[in-house]
């Protein structure tokens, strides 16, 4: 019941054990959809009869009906809150045996997966540390303008990729912006996070058209297209590497080497 968690389970080699996913999961074309955070399809869930149900919510936010069904049918419920890079590493594997790896019986594989994630992010940081960090506005949507602010995992990936968030500290985590706010920030680069589309598309969204800011003037409005671009999961190194190549194309070969074999 979480696209981020599905990706972890698949990367642990258990893709053939998944019996249902979230409505907005990029892998929803492979598996039965069981609903979303607002509405669970209990009829389909009963047919699937899972052994384990993994949710990306606080423990006290699990729907009462789901808890009742789990007790009735013997499903093991596990909840995880995932907001930051550290959260992702922690929920994959941790010494307290409370991570996803333990929940699905893949502790050793989970530790290796966590270590690879941390290692790749550290390696990307090592490559980008030698370059000047441009001031970057990362947009999660354009109608209205929505951005990733400080304290988000996207902000952490931006720093790892060798950029600086154009939004000041103290800003909401995912604020909605107007054109005036973008003018004040004067971003040197604007990154559009898109789940699908053409990364070579250079069209300026209507909400940004005509703005006199460096990113628009210098043609540095770029698209990062990835189905997991806005989801904190094991795909974070891939997203960070794509972002780093957009900000520092001269480092592409080094970044590709880090991600070799990680598609």
C-alpha positions as CSV (number, residue, x, y, z in Angstrom):
1,X,0.0,0.0,0.0
2,X,2.9,2.3,-0.8
3,X,4.8,2.8,-4.1
4,X,8.0,3.5,-2.2
5,X,7.7,0.3,-0.2
6,X,6.8,-1.8,-3.3
7,X,10.1,-0.7,-4.8
8,X,12.0,-1.9,-1.8
9,X,10.2,-5.3,-1.8
10,X,11.0,-5.7,-5.5
11,X,14.6,-4.7,-5.0
12,X,14.8,-7.4,-2.3
13,X,14.0,-9.9,-5.0
14,X,10.4,-10.5,-3.9
15,X,8.6,-9.1,-6.9
16,X,7.0,-12.5,-7.5
17,X,5.5,-12.4,-4.0
18,X,3.7,-9.1,-4.4
19,X,-0.1,-9.6,-4.5
20,X,-1.3,-6.0,-4.5
21,X,-0.2,-2.4,-4.8
22,X,-1.3,1.2,-4.3
23,X,-3.4,2.9,-6.9
24,X,-0.6,5.3,-7.9
25,X,2.2,2.8,-7.9
26,X,4.4,3.0,-11.0
27,X,4.2,-0.9,-11.0
28,X,0.4,-0.9,-11.0
29,X,0.5,-2.4,-14.5
30,X,2.1,-5.5,-13.1
31,X,0.1,-6.1,-10.0
32,X,-3.6,-5.9,-8.8
33,X,-4.5,-2.5,-7.4
34,X,-5.8,-2.5,-3.8
35,X,-6.8,1.1,-3.6
36,X,-5.0,4.1,-2.0
37,X,-4.6,5.9,1.3
38,X,-8.1,7.2,1.2
39,X,-10.0,4.1,0.0
40,X,-8.9,0.5,0.3
41,X,-10.7,-2.1,-1.9
42,X,-11.4,-4.7,0.8
43,X,-13.0,-7.1,-1.6
44,X,-9.9,-7.3,-3.7
45,X,-7.7,-7.4,-0.6
46,X,-9.7,-10.4,0.8
47,X,-9.2,-12.2,-2.5
48,X,-5.5,-11.6,-2.4
49,X,-5.3,-12.7,1.2
50,X,-1.8,-11.4,1.9
51,X,0.5,-12.7,4.6
52,X,2.0,-9.2,5.1
53,X,0.6,-5.7,4.6
54,X,3.1,-2.9,4.4
55,X,1.8,0.7,4.7
56,X,3.6,4.1,4.6
57,X,1.6,5.7,7.4
58,X,1.9,6.4,11.1
59,X,0.9,3.5,13.3
60,X,-2.1,5.4,14.7
61,X,-3.3,6.2,11.1
62,X,-4.1,2.6,10.0
63,X,-7.8,2.4,9.1
64,X,-9.8,0.7,11.9
65,X,-11.4,-1.6,9.3
66,X,-8.0,-2.7,8.0
67,X,-6.8,-3.5,11.5
68,X,-10.0,-5.5,12.0
69,X,-9.6,-7.5,8.8
70,X,-5.9,-8.1,9.6
71,X,-6.8,-9.5,13.0
72,X,-9.6,-11.6,11.5
73,X,-7.5,-13.1,8.6
74,X,-4.1,-13.2,10.3
75,X,-2.4,-10.6,8.1
76,X,0.7,-9.0,9.7
77,X,0.5,-5.2,9.5
78,X,3.7,-3.1,9.3
79,X,3.7,0.7,9.2
80,X,6.6,3.0,8.2
81,X,6.9,6.7,8.1
82,X,9.3,7.7,5.2
83,X,10.2,11.4,4.7
84,X,14.0,11.6,4.5
85,X,17.0,9.8,3.1
86,X,17.8,8.5,6.6
87,X,14.2,7.2,6.9
88,X,14.6,5.2,3.8
89,X,17.8,3.6,5.0
90,X,16.2,2.9,8.4
91,X,13.1,1.2,7.1
92,X,15.0,-1.0,4.7
93,X,17.2,-2.4,7.4
94,X,18.1,-1.4,11.0
95,X,19.8,-3.3,13.9
96,X,16.5,-3.4,15.8
97,X,15.0,-5.8,13.3
98,X,12.1,-3.5,12.7
99,X,12.7,-2.8,9.0
100,X,11.1,-4.1,5.8
101,X,13.8,-6.7,5.4
102,X,12.8,-8.3,8.7
103,X,9.1,-8.0,7.9
104,X,9.5,-10.0,4.6
105,X,12.2,-12.4,5.8
106,X,15.1,-10.8,3.8
107,X,17.3,-9.2,6.5
108,X,20.6,-10.0,4.9
109,X,19.5,-8.8,1.5
110,X,18.0,-5.7,3.1
111,X,21.3,-4.8,4.8
112,X,23.1,-5.2,1.5
113,X,20.5,-3.0,-0.3
114,X,20.7,-0.3,2.4
115,X,24.5,-0.3,2.2
116,X,24.4,0.0,-1.6
117,X,22.0,2.9,-1.4
118,X,24.1,4.8,1.1
119,X,27.3,4.0,-0.8
120,X,25.9,5.3,-4.1
121,X,24.6,8.5,-2.6
122,X,27.9,9.1,-0.9
123,X,29.8,8.5,-4.2
124,X,27.5,10.9,-6.0
125,X,28.1,13.5,-3.3
126,X,31.9,12.9,-3.7
127,X,31.7,13.7,-7.4
128,X,29.6,16.8,-7.2
129,X,31.5,18.3,-4.2
130,X,34.1,19.8,-6.4
131,X,31.7,21.9,-8.4
132,X,30.0,25.3,-7.6
133,X,26.5,24.7,-6.4
134,X,23.9,26.6,-8.4
135,X,20.7,28.0,-6.8
136,X,18.0,25.5,-7.8
137,X,14.2,25.6,-7.7
138,X,12.8,22.1,-7.8
139,X,9.1,22.0,-8.9
140,X,6.9,19.1,-8.2
141,X,4.0,20.5,-10.2
142,X,3.3,23.6,-12.4
143,X,-0.4,24.2,-12.1
144,X,-0.2,25.6,-9.5
145,X,3.5,25.9,-8.9
146,X,4.5,23.5,-6.2
147,X,8.0,23.1,-5.0
148,X,10.2,20.9,-2.8
149,X,11.4,22.9,0.1
150,X,14.1,22.4,2.9
151,X,13.6,19.3,5.0
152,X,12.3,17.1,2.2
153,X,14.2,14.1,0.8
154,X,14.1,15.9,-2.6
155,X,16.1,18.8,-0.9
156,X,18.6,16.2,0.4
157,X,19.0,14.7,-3.0
158,X,19.5,18.2,-4.5
159,X,22.3,18.8,-2.0
160,X,23.9,15.5,-2.8
161,X,23.6,16.3,-6.6
162,X,25.6,19.5,-6.1
163,X,22.9,22.1,-5.9
164,X,21.4,24.6,-3.4
165,X,17.7,25.0,-2.8
166,X,16.5,28.4,-3.9
167,X,13.8,28.2,-1.2
168,X,15.0,29.7,2.1
169,X,15.2,27.7,5.3
170,X,12.0,27.9,7.3
171,X,9.9,27.5,4.1
172,X,7.1,24.9,4.2
173,X,8.2,21.5,3.1
174,X,6.1,21.5,-0.1
175,X,4.9,25.1,-0.6
176,X,2.7,26.4,-3.4
177,X,4.3,29.4,-5.0
178,X,3.2,32.4,-7.1
179,X,5.2,34.0,-9.9
180,X,6.4,36.8,-7.6
181,X,8.0,34.3,-5.2
182,X,10.0,32.8,-8.1
183,X,11.1,36.3,-9.2
184,X,12.4,37.0,-5.6
185,X,14.3,33.7,-5.5
186,X,16.1,34.3,-8.8
187,X,16.8,30.6,-9.4
188,X,19.8,29.8,-11.6
189,X,18.3,26.4,-12.5
190,X,14.7,25.3,-12.4
191,X,14.1,21.5,-12.3
192,X,10.7,20.0,-13.1
193,X,10.2,16.7,-11.5
194,X,8.0,14.6,-13.8
195,X,6.9,11.0,-13.5
196,X,6.7,10.6,-17.3
197,X,7.3,12.6,-20.4
198,X,10.2,13.7,-22.6
199,X,13.3,14.9,-20.7
200,X,14.4,16.7,-23.8
201,X,11.3,18.9,-23.8
202,X,12.4,22.5,-23.4
203,X,9.0,24.1,-23.4
204,X,8.5,26.6,-20.5
205,X,5.2,25.9,-18.6
206,X,2.7,28.7,-18.8
207,X,3.0,29.5,-15.1
208,X,6.7,30.4,-15.7
209,X,6.5,32.0,-19.1
210,X,8.1,35.4,-19.4
211,X,9.6,35.4,-15.9
212,X,12.9,37.4,-15.8
213,X,15.0,35.0,-13.8
214,X,18.4,33.5,-14.6
215,X,17.1,30.0,-15.1
216,X,14.6,31.1,-17.8
217,X,17.0,33.6,-19.5
218,X,19.9,31.1,-19.6
219,X,17.8,28.2,-20.8
220,X,18.4,26.2,-17.7
221,X,14.8,25.0,-17.1
222,X,15.3,21.2,-17.3
223,X,13.1,18.2,-16.8
224,X,14.0,15.2,-14.6
225,X,11.7,12.4,-15.8
226,X,11.5,9.3,-13.6
227,X,8.5,7.4,-12.3
228,X,10.0,7.5,-8.8
229,X,11.2,11.1,-8.9
230,X,8.9,12.1,-6.0
231,X,9.0,9.0,-4.0
232,X,11.6,8.3,-1.2
233,X,12.8,4.7,-1.9
234,X,15.7,2.6,-3.1
235,X,15.6,4.6,-6.4
236,X,17.0,7.8,-4.7
237,X,20.5,7.2,-6.1
238,X,19.1,7.0,-9.6
239,X,17.2,10.2,-9.1
240,X,20.2,11.9,-7.5
241,X,22.4,10.9,-10.4
242,X,20.0,12.2,-13.0
243,X,19.7,15.4,-11.1
244,X,23.5,15.7,-10.8
245,X,23.9,15.2,-14.5
246,X,21.4,18.0,-15.2
247,X,23.3,20.4,-12.9
248,X,26.8,19.3,-13.8
249,X,26.8,17.6,-17.2
250,X,30.6,17.5,-17.2
251,X,30.5,14.9,-14.5
252,X,28.2,12.5,-16.5
253,X,30.8,9.8,-17.1
254,X,31.7,9.6,-13.4
255,X,28.0,9.5,-12.4
256,X,27.2,6.8,-15.0
257,X,30.1,4.7,-13.6
258,X,28.6,4.9,-10.1
259,X,25.2,3.8,-11.3
260,X,26.4,1.2,-13.8
261,X,24.1,-1.8,-13.7
262,X,21.4,0.0,-11.7
263,X,19.1,0.9,-14.6
